[in-house]
């Protein structure tokens, strides 16, 4: 019996159909509910969908990186703008301090000179018994005044104050331009340009007094330069004309010629004249005070008439000191030099744009024209009228007007 059961288990025909569960209908329904092979997604289309999803994911990652780079560039520009604002405040504070120096030294030196010449005048009176102590005190005071005048003439406090005032204005202007640049689309090259502008301005107007102070009596008067060398901008996409035309080029050539032959030349010439006056006054002041000191010292044992050179020398030294530092001759020289630098900067901007043959690489023409007109204090029609000076046939002597009307 056991062998029979084993044989039936091994033979499929031994299964009794009546004992199977009645699930044939259910199997047929399940097979019918399965999707047909024709409705399945093809492999090529599935591969395409995968590639598209990968491309979208890569674009999102690239977009995130681009946004991070933009945020980093804006943060750098804001940091440079904050540094420029801080430098502007520092220059303003130091400029006020050095302006106070000018007033302090002016009144102190004049007070010393007037006191010394008053002593020398009193000592010259024959009835005065204490003439020798007065002459000795007068000689000491004149010597002190000569030393102070030599030191003050060396540093020129009024000129130092003008340097710091101009530096504060330029740093504020640079800060505003950097902040406006950060509000628009910017790149890493903009960060480098902003850094170079800050460093160039810092070099043109140093903060330290010694060493690093600008030369107060240069042999040759050169316009002040506070801007770096201009770099070639990136090509602008989609710009065909860029606002430049042959008429505008002719107009800018005329402006450039007037700037070189009239405006810059005038302020360089005036600066040279004021520098010569300042050199004479800075030499004459200590010399007169020294002569007064020698006159007062020589009159100690030489009688009453020996005090009069000290009186005259002291009075002239006070007058010279008042003309030099009360009139702020050093400040006037620095002002002329800065004005010449302002016009030199405009000349370089015009030359840079005209020398660029590809017009799409230039600054936008209409914006550049408006900027030039405003910086020169002219209207657009007045600026365009200067195109007649661009002709090579016209001589420089025929130019009767200046390009700038601001100063």
RAWO-V526571 format. One record per helix or strand of 3 or more residues. SS is the DSSP state (hx for helix, st for strand). FROM is the first residue (numbers start at 1). TO is the last residue. Records with the same first field share a line. If there is no record, write none. Layout:
BEGIN
SS->FROM-TO, FROM-TO
END
This chain:
BEGIN
hx->2-10, 12-14, 17-19, 24-33, 37-39, 43-123, 131-155, 157-182, 188-204, 246-298, 304-326, 329-355, 359-361, 365-376, 380-390, 396-398
END
